[in-house]
Amino acid sequence: MARARELFLLRSAGAVVHWDMETYMPPRGIAQRSEQLALLSKLEHRLLTSPEVGRLLDEAEKEDLDEVQQRNCYLFRKEYAEATAVPEELVAALAKQTAITVDVWKRAKASDDWATFVPELSSLVDLVHQKAEYVQDVKGASTIYDTLIDDFEPNMTQDRIAHVFSDLRDRLVPLVDKCVDACTGIDIGYLHQKISVDMQKRIALDLATVINYDVTSDKAGGRIDETEHPFTTGYYDDVRVTVHYYEDNVASAIFAVLHEGGHALYEQNLNPEWKYQPVGQPCSFGIHESQSRFIENMVGRTREFWDFYLPRLSDLTNGAFSALTTDNFLRGVNIVRRSKVRTEADEVTYSLHVIIRFEIERDLWSGKISVSELPSVWNEKYDRYLGVEVKTDSEGVMQDTHWASGLFGYFPSYALGNIYGGQMLAKMGHDIPDWREAVKEGNTRPVVDWLIENVHRKSNLYEPAELVRRITGSDLTAKPFLDYLEHKYSTLFAL
């Protein structure tokens, strides 16, 4: 555990360096920053793969261990085995290339220049593939893509995902059709009136307070900054979120704060007794997404939340929304439309955006398509699944930072998070049936406390499938999430 402590301290330092790269680093700093990140990755790899770690694990595994100690040994052994299979030079090369690729992606997206991005993305894909080949046997994965998925959702496979996503897609497609028809003609122009960035920053701070994410007190463990693509990073006592502000789309910032705030609450409320231990980390990226989308959608897009918050929003914007009723605003922030951009998608279409990415990744890593073919495959699937025409690569294949960051296998976590969240919502409704009344009064504490007790404090004691089973009493199923969507949207739009 002393070794683990050093490892997590080093990683948390690296997280701050990454955060700075995305927020305040001057443009000329990218080459130097890529070298810094490469060195940090190399040092982390050396610490993790030291023969002494292997010896200590051998000794510890012979002891009479309790449940937490056994889990710590299992998690540390898994990571040690995977890390020792990868050459240090490849670790450093990946870190360096990732920093460069992200920087090129930002500029390529801004100028809609896919051709500039292709060489760097191709180089990164080659390096990710090399690493996956080294660890595939260690992970016991049957395919390269399963190897990548395991980094984000342990013991999950593309076949299992494909099965549950098939159930999701089969009920979502007709629901999307009905919702889009019902939403035709609804005017949401009020969401696109000009709200200054300064006003939006005040709204962001206020929303953080409402969901109990402290960014203002003298004991605050969080902060909110501005970046191109919203994200959350940090560790226990220092967890930071970022938001992108659009003057003509205040809803984007509102729900980004709620989403990233949900991530931050999870990170800050992991079991404090397990800090600096493998068992004290988040369970999986899918569980992480369940927490962010729970706060963003299952709380933040409810009637009760806006009964409370709409008057407050009007005050913060000098009356910009004072003429609106809760009904009007609620329909506006839940409107279902066929969109091109995942981060701006409604709850009903969102999982289809993720399914598209999952299918593209699966084909890329099976060799069915190449990096250069990504835009055409992307555009075809968006036309077929969502009925939209993608006109530029910036609004299409380059809209997300994940591939530029080498995070292949991450995207399925978003839809898995929706599914996990649906199961958790059903259980929470049984445990605290009056939670909506509390939210209507501006009190999100009962919801947050339930999540802390049932999800956050469990940290990484169980695999994600086992954690969900222990919380909800059932295996992975999309049914509660789909039932939730159908009930909510049927009520909202009289389907």
LINTA-V420768 format. One record per residue. RES is the residue in one letter. SS is DSSP state (H for helix, E for strand, C for the rest). PHI is phi as a letter, one per 40 degrees, with the letter a starting at -180 (NA if undefined). Layout:
RES,SS,PHI / RES,SS,PHI
This chain:
M,C,NA / A,H,c / R,H,c / A,H,c / R,H,d / E,H,c / L,H,c / F,H,c / L,H,c / L,H,c / R,H,c / S,H,c / A,H,c / G,H,c / A,H,c / V,H,c / V,H,c / H,H,c / W,H,d / D,H,c / M,H,c / E,H,c / T,H,b / Y,C,b / M,C,c / P,C,c / P,H,d / R,H,c / G,H,c / I,H,c / A,H,c / Q,H,c / R,H,c / S,H,c / E,H,c / Q,H,c / L,H,c / A,H,c / L,H,c / L,H,d / S,H,c / K,H,c / L,H,c / E,H,c / H,H,c / R,H,c / L,H,c / L,H,c / T,H,c / S,C,d / P,H,d / E,H,c / V,H,c / G,H,c / R,H,c / L,H,c / L,H,c / D,H,d / E,H,c / A,H,c / E,C,c / K,C,c / E,C,c / D,C,c / L,C,b / D,C,c / E,H,d / V,H,c / Q,H,c / Q,H,c / R,H,c / N,H,d / C,H,c / Y,H,c / L,H,c / F,H,c / R,H,c / K,H,c / E,H,c / Y,H,c / A,H,c / E,H,c / A,H,c / T,H,c / A,C,c / V,C,b / P,C,c / E,H,d / E,H,c / L,H,c / V,H,d / A,H,c / A,H,c / L,H,c / A,H,c / K,H,c / Q,H,c / T,H,c / A,H,c / I,H,c / T,H,c / V,H,c / D,H,c / V,H,c / W,H,d / K,H,d / R,H,c / A,H,c / K,H,c / A,H,c / S,H,b / D,C,f / D,C,b / W,H,d / A,H,d / T,H,c / F,H,c / V,H,d / P,H,c / E,H,c / L,H,c / S,H,c / S,H,c / L,H,c / V,H,d / D,H,c / L,H,c / V,H,c / H,H,c / Q,H,c / K,H,c / A,H,c / E,H,c / Y,H,c / V,H,b / Q,H,d / D,H,c / V,H,c / K,H,c / G,C,g / A,C,c / S,C,c / T,C,b / I,H,c / Y,H,c / D,H,c / T,H,c / L,H,c / I,H,d / D,H,c / D,C,c / F,C,b / E,C,b / P,C,d / N,C,g / M,C,c / T,C,b / Q,H,c / D,H,c / R,H,c / I,H,c / A,H,d / H,H,c / V,H,c / F,H,c / S,H,c / D,H,c / L,H,c / R,H,c / D,H,c / R,H,c / L,H,c / V,H,d / P,H,c / L,H,c / V,H,d / D,H,d / K,H,c / C,H,c / V,H,c / D,H,c / A,H,c / C,H,c / T,C,c / G,C,g / I,C,c / D,C,c / I,C,b / G,H,d / Y,H,c / L,H,c / H,H,b / Q,C,c / K,C,c / I,C,b / S,C,c / V,H,c / D,H,c / M,H,c / Q,H,c / K,H,c / R,H,c / I,H,c / A,H,d / L,H,c / D,H,c / L,H,c / A,H,d / T,H,c / V,H,c / I,C,c / N,C,g / Y,C,b / D,C,c / V,C,b / T,C,b / S,C,c / D,C,c / K,C,b / A,C,c / G,C,b / G,E,a / R,E,a / I,E,b / D,E,b / E,E,b / T,C,a / E,C,c / H,C,b / P,C,d / F,C,a / T,E,b / T,E,a / G,E,i / Y,E,a / Y,C,f / D,C,c / D,E,a / V,E,b / R,E,b / V,E,b / T,E,b / V,E,b / H,C,b / Y,C,b / Y,C,b / E,C,c / D,C,b / N,C,a / V,H,c / A,H,c / S,H,d / A,H,c / I,H,d / F,H,c / A,H,c / V,H,c / L,H,c / H,H,c / E,H,c / G,H,c / G,H,c / H,H,d / A,H,c / L,H,d / Y,H,c / E,H,c / Q,H,c / N,C,b / L,C,c / N,C,d / P,H,c / E,H,c / W,H,b / K,C,d / Y,C,g / Q,C,b / P,H,d / V,H,c / G,H,c / Q,C,c / P,C,d / C,C,c / S,C,a / F,H,c / G,H,c / I,H,c / H,H,d / E,H,c / S,H,c / Q,H,c / S,H,c / R,H,c / F,H,c / I,H,c / E,H,c / N,H,b / M,H,c / V,H,b / G,C,c / R,C,b / T,C,c / R,H,d / E,H,c / F,H,c / W,H,c / D,H,d / F,H,c / Y,H,c / L,H,d / P,H,d / R,H,c / L,H,c / S,H,c / D,H,c / L,H,c / T,C,b / N,C,f / G,C,g / A,C,c / F,C,b / S,C,c / A,C,c / L,C,c / T,C,c / T,H,d / D,H,d / N,H,c / F,H,c / L,H,c / R,H,c / G,H,c / V,H,c / N,H,b / I,C,d / V,C,b / R,C,a / R,C,c / S,C,b / K,C,c / V,C,b / R,H,d / T,H,c / E,H,b / A,C,c / D,C,c / E,H,c / V,H,c / T,H,c / Y,H,d / S,H,c / L,H,c / H,H,d / V,H,c / I,H,c / I,H,d / R,H,c / F,H,d / E,H,c / I,H,c / E,H,c / R,H,d / D,H,c / L,H,c / W,H,c / S,C,c / G,C,g / K,C,c / I,C,b / S,C,b / V,H,d / S,H,c / E,H,c / L,H,d / P,H,c / S,H,c / V,H,c / W,H,d / N,H,c / E,H,c / K,H,c / Y,H,c / D,H,c / R,H,c / Y,H,c / L,H,b / G,C,g / V,C,b / E,C,c / V,C,c / K,C,c / T,C,b / D,C,c / S,C,c / E,C,c / G,C,b / V,C,c / M,C,b / Q,C,c / D,C,b / T,C,c / H,C,c / W,C,c / A,C,c / S,C,c / G,C,g / L,C,c / F,C,c / G,C,g / Y,C,c / F,C,d / P,H,d / S,H,d / Y,H,c / A,H,c / L,H,c / G,H,c / N,H,d / I,H,c / Y,H,d / G,H,c / G,H,c / Q,H,c / M,H,c / L,H,c / A,H,c / K,H,c / M,H,c / G,H,c / H,H,c / D,H,c / I,C,b / P,C,c / D,C,b / W,H,c / R,H,c / E,H,c / A,H,c / V,H,c / K,H,c / E,C,c / G,C,g / N,C,b / T,C,c / R,H,d / P,H,d / V,H,c / V,H,c / D,H,c / W,H,c / L,H,c / I,H,c / E,H,c / N,H,c / V,C,b / H,H,d / R,H,c / K,H,c / S,C,f / N,C,b / L,C,c / Y,C,b / E,C,c / P,H,d / A,H,c / E,H,c / L,H,c / V,H,c / R,H,c / R,H,c / I,H,c / T,H,b / G,C,g / S,C,b / D,C,c / L,C,d / T,C,a / A,C,c / K,H,d / P,H,c / F,H,c / L,H,c / D,H,c / Y,H,c / L,H,c / E,H,c / H,H,c / K,H,c / Y,H,c / S,H,c / T,H,c / L,H,c / F,H,b / A,C,f / L,C,c
